Amino acid sequence: MITSVDCGSLLPLWNPQPAAEFLRAFTGRFIGSRASRLAPGKRQQAAAVQGVKPSPIEMKPSPIWLTELHRQWHASRGRRVSQTGRAFTRDWAKLLEDAGITRTEDQATASREAELLEKDGKLLLKRHRYRKYLIERITLPLASEPWLRSQFGVSSGMELQEASLEIVDRFSKLTHRVFPDEWSALCASLISAFRKGRSLRPFDWTNPERLQQLLGVVGDLSSRDWPPGTLVRNASVELGLDSKALERHQRSIESALTRLFGSSTSYQSLGLVCGEGHVELHGPICLHFPDGSIHDFDGLSQVLISAADLARCSHVTTTAVRLLSIENRKTTFRQYAAANTDRRTLIAATSFPTPAFRCLLEKLPMDLPHDHFGDTDPAGWHILLKLREATPRRVGAFRMKWRPAEVKVPLTPYDKKLLERLITSTLLDDVRGEIRMMMDQNDRGDFEQETLEMERRL
């Protein structure tokens, strides 16, 4: 039986109620309506949320060996959604060993406890053929599985499945403001998989609470048009989460975004930056401060300059004849830095312009030419646009040409919506043909800058 939650009394998730507020409202009603049907341990958790003191009977600790039996049973069968025909059984001596019960008197106590549970009809014990006081195997009958779950406050696989299906069903009825079709398709795929007892990573039906939180955050995160360069921690607070929540769960959230859009989607592709308070450079650069002091980095291979130092200096000078910003920090930036032997180019690693890089652009001479070398997927062109918006100097597109791939990489719905905005920008007039070609072919193409051979000279 699915719990009834009145979604009409909840504000729409993405317009504009933060995910955290929605989750608190949803969770409170979810707990209240389901608490009476959960295992005793789960009722304790629900009671704690609602401020009710749990029953002292339910707080009685279980024997160590029973705890180990439950752990092994739960790992093997605890989350199944179909009934099995065989009872769960374990070697008694091995179970005691796994539980760390090695002393003779403790083993005797464990045997007495098991015998009491056998008399109560909860467990079956197989004894030695002649020495009846020796227990050889312990069996948990199928009929006793609900009892074992109740001892440890664990819901059955069917309860977890039902709760997760209910959560996805509720989210499917909340229309996504920007990508309604993709959101509906995601929810439909989750419902289909969960009904078969399968999870779609990172969405796991065996953890309804985490599923609920992940759907809420992904829905809210993907429905907003984040200004490029938005710090991840600022975005996290704006969503109603703690400042480090998006960073802490970055891998899971990016994986969920990828499943929503059908192709690899990172925070960066949404315009978010992970708190980069510095800029990484290669080439001659000198910082000048108001008190007349200078800090010359010339001679160093690669340097990191903090946003605070850039903000503190009055201006920046360089003997280089141009600035080249490169999107990929880990590979392309380092390859070009190694090739910059004459140091006539100041090379900077940047994607969407961070506060530190914007400050560098402001402090460098305005007549210093600036080229940018990035990927040629939609996010790469978006980065180029934001760099051009960040400075009055002209930013050239260095080696950025759409190239067909051996295997076509279709544009995602997110890509198409982004390209529709980019193609109309007057700041991208010189590369509109490249963007148009990508749109016409419905193909990201061979977009990664790493696939281009290195030029012998910069």
Sequence and secondary structure as in RCSB ss.txt:
>XXXX:A:sequence
MITSVDCGSLLPLWNPQPAAEFLRAFTGRFIGSRASRLAPGKRQQAAAVQGVKPSPIEMKPSPIWLTELHRQWHA
SRGRRVSQTGRAFTRDWAKLLEDAGITRTEDQATASREAELLEKDGKLLLKRHRYRKYLIERITLPLASEPWLRS
QFGVSSGMELQEASLEIVDRFSKLTHRVFPDEWSALCASLISAFRKGRSLRPFDWTNPERLQQLLGVVGDLSSRD
WPPGTLVRNASVELGLDSKALERHQRSIESALTRLFGSSTSYQSLGLVCGEGHVELHGPICLHFPDGSIHDFDGL
SQVLISAADLARCSHVTTTAVRLLSIENRKTTFRQYAAANTDRRTLIAATSFPTPAFRCLLEKLPMDLPHDHFGD
TDPAGWHILLKLREATPRRVGAFRMKWRPAEVKVPLTPYDKKLLERLITSTLLDDVRGEIRMMMDQNDRGDFEQE
TLEMERRL
>XXXX:A:secstr
      GGGS  TTTT  HHHHHHHHHHHHHHHHGGGS HHHHHHHHHHTT    TTTT    HHHHHHHHHHHH
HHTT SS  SS EEEEHHHHHHHTT  SHHHHHHHHHHHHHHHHTTS EEEE SS TTSEEEEEE GGGHHHHHH
HTT   HHHHHHHHHHHHHHHHTS  SS HHHHHHHHHHHHHHHHTT  BTTB TT HHHHHHHHHHHHHHHTS 
  TTEEHHHHHHHTTS TTHHHHTHHHHHHHHHHHHSS   TGGGTEE    EEEEES  EEE TTS EEE TT 
SSEEEEHHHHHHSSEEE S SEEEEES TTTHHHHHHHH TT  EEEEE SS  HHHHHHHHHS TTS EEEE  
 SHHHHHHHHHHHHH SS EEE S      SS     HHHHHHHHHHTT GGGGGGHHHHHHHHHHT   S  GG
GS   S  
